[in-house]
Amino acid sequence: MSTHAVIDPATATTFAEVEMADLAATDAAIERAHAASASWRAVAPGERARLLRAFASVVDAHVEELAALEVRNAGHTLGNARWEAGNVRDCLNYYSATPERLFGRQIPVPGGIDVTFHEPLGVVGIIVPWNFPMPIMAWGMAPALAAGNTVVLKPAELTPLTAVRIGELALEAGLPEGVLTVVPGEGPVVGERFVTHPLVRKVCFTGSTAVGKRIMAGCADQVKRVTLELGGKSANIVFADADVAAAAASAPYAVFDNAGQDCCARSRILVERSAYDEFLGRLETAVAGMRVTNPADDDASEMGPLISALQRDRVQAHVDAAQVAFTGSVPDLPGFWVPPTVALTEDTTAPIWREEVFGPVVAVMPFDDEAHAVALANDSDYGLSGSIFTRDLGRALRVARGVESGNLSVNSHSAVRYWTPFGGFKQSGLGRELGPDAPEAFTETKNVFIADA
């Protein structure tokens, strides 16, 4: 096995080493998960529920520890990192209700009775990205475990520390060995093996659309189930009748949160032409007021660094090619920093408008009327998230129904909520995570007919 250096993105300094699994270690982890599968699915529903609640309780006791790890490893602000650790706890608690409520149906039939069961798939492979390591881990792990599956989980190479620690906390909470196994490693080794190993019966992947397409194609060879949460280029639509001041004040946090490294980032702002100048003026004030500092040194930081030098350079190339209107500030540190940046365009073919930048960069464009706004919003390969600002409820509903996106907010930029479904249209993904129905996506429906004679 090799090791991987873990770097603090705020200062570009190495502060940890993590052992990376090779192919043999990956196969061994999958085989352990398979061996544990039969006993885990046989655990009484109430006992499985209790173990998930115990897991949530142990995570809750370590929220501050996990948050501090994520601030250092991913450059997240402390407030975000605390929320993210708490989201792991909350997802486990929410899905702890599943084992005792994973209901089948009794279907009226002639000649007997017919019942259905939700049977666990077996081993589920979860591939977690570097932008939100803890929540996205929980979004797959919690419902999969609740439905009676065992899980092998690969954290991103850049951000493995919280996943490794949460795997340790699972054992501390009483989950049996092999039920949750964290396997740090490279994507072409560990992630690819999840796709090709016949004992892994489902792969959950969050990441780029390009990699998601390859995973989907690979899973087809074994008719393996797959859930994909991929890229986004979401629109924030601001009508002139909206509270323009509130829309402008909130817009930076809808795109610059987590330094723009968010597939739900509202990175295209569409503003009705009659409100365009007012909105831009207020947006400039809001961007200038953002507190961009080293989150490890400043509990009040509102934006940290990008995850790596490579990501910083990719984002900077987009900025250099765009018509920049104004920027915010960054600290004088050797880390991977790009300031909050606002670009202007009326060219719908411009890369800044069409491509997912995955950094603290937003493009602003005027629109003329409701139909024009919907057409501009839908002129994208993606359809993950978005926002609509208007005081007209009828318009809000019309536009929400018209925009091709899986998750929309009206007069807000709501975060992903574990109690509601999350996923994308078009090339933003396949399937849905979270919400009350998520555990069923980790099961097969079995139909049983019992003759009455």
ABEGO torsion letter per residue (X at the ends): XBBBBBBBAAAGBBABBBBBBBAAAAAAAAAAAAAAAAAAAABBAAAAAAAAAAAAAAAAAAAAAAAAAAAAAAGBBAAAAAAAAAAAAAAAAAAAAAAAABBBBBBBBBGEBBBBBBBBAEBBBBBBBAABAAAAAAAAAAAAAAAGBBBBBBBBAABAAAAAAAAAAAAAAGBBBGABBBBBEBAAAAAAAAAABAABABBBBBEBAAAAAAAAAAAAAAGBBBBBBBBBBBBBBBBAABBAAAAAAAAAAAAABGGGBBAABBABBBBBAAAAAAAAAAAAAAAAABBBBBAAABAABABBBBABAAAAAAAAAAAAABBBABBBBBBBBABBBBBBBBBBBABAABAAAABBAGBBBBBBBBBABAAAAAAAAABBABBABEBBBBABAAAAAAAAAABBBABBBBGBBBBBBAABBBEBBEAAEBEBBEEAAAAAAABBBBBBBBBAX
